[in-house]
Amino acid sequence: MAKRQALIEKLWLIGAILVDLADDILDETFEILKVGAEWLVDLAGSLVTVVDWILDHISWGITYFGLLFLRRVHNTRMSLIKYRRQIQNGAFYFIVSGLAIAFLFSHYINYAYSYNGRTMGIVREQKDVLEVLDLASEELTQEYGLKVAIDGDSDITFKPVLSFKKEIDKPDNVLKKFTYMGDIQTKAYGFYVNGIRIGTVQSEEIGNSVVQTIINRYIKGNAGDYDYVGINEKVRISEVDVPLTQINSKDALLKIIDQGAINEYRTTDENGNETVVKEEVPILTVKTVGEETFTETIKYETKTVESDSYYEGDEFVQTAGSDGKRAVTARVTRVNGEIVTREDLRNEVIIQPVTKVIIKGTKERPPTVGSGTFILPVNGGVDTSSFGWRWGRMHEGIDIGASTGTPIMASDGGTVITAGWNGGYGLCVDIDHGGGYMTRYGHCSSIYVSVGEQVFQGQTIAAVGSTGWSTGPHCHFEIRIDGVAYNPLDFL
Ligand SMILES: [Zn+2]
């Protein structure tokens, strides 16, 4: 506790010294700052009051529960009251000294400016340099015939410096310095690609970092994981003497490289006409060789299985096919990111494809013409006495009782002539068997055939139901010859 107090007091003392120092500079002209500081001190004072209030209430609550904790809180509060004055003073010194330091810094911070690494002078503000750059570039271009464009972003760097008595360049000094700069020959490094100098940089390191920057564009993850990483062209960085203005910044050199080169060549067509072909080619190409993993789709296969369980012409999908997936690890050679060669090393199936299976029926279709013999259309209970006069009217067929959904088969081969609603018969199917013979199936719950369809004896055509005038699920079955109904039991 005592140690901390001593430290705080020391800090306040330093603050006070700074305030004294700042006072000399601030003088009376900074009355505004003082007013601001006083306001902050008032704020700090009210904060202490709020803390007092909170502590009062906390200690009341704690007293009530008779906890030992009370004493510590109370002591803290007492010392807060005791040191309140000191805290207030401390806040004042702290704030005022902070303002003074900020003022000092803003007043004495200047900027050393450099052109591509060469320090040229000190200015009060960065704009003193930036605003004359265009003019300087123009004058240099006129005077030396050099195509000079000084770029504020990439050619000029600023470094904040504290300076009191050092010489500060005014904008016209800056302009003069830039204009004379064209004369200065300096040692630099030419950046050669296949023997052609494409730029000049300040140091070998900058040249190497340009190469590295270009390589890094095509490296994914760790460069050490590749079998080979390199530049296809021959790059050489060697010392040259050039005018200062010819030095490129790293960004400027990268820009030159990124613009690419125009490759010109002549071709002769079959008629002997010569044409000049111009194509844009990259100045540097990065080659990488390394293992990569690709996820690929495995297309499913389709298999057709013949089955004599189904009739000829019947075809259906038994198993739907689905694509699989595999991970292929390959050694891949890329040039500027584009795959040039790929040698697959191994692959692992992640998801097995599912073969599509089509079942194709081979069983010979039974004839769809009447045979002259009839079968019972439903496996169910035949009401043998149902044909004939009943309740004062003619019942023209027999009723076969079966539960709803039981298949109804064609009694003989033939052509469907009715398939749908037919008054009291409900959902009804009529089949023409030729030779005047016709069968009828009434009260169906659903119908599986349509008008015009050829059916064979025993083919499922409908399902038992209770549609139309019906009191329960059954099939009403009729056999007619030239429209006249006969007792079907006589034909079965
Ligand atoms: Zn009936």
Residues whose N, C-alpha, C, O or C-beta is under 5 A from the ligand:
A	BS01	ZN	I398 D399 H476
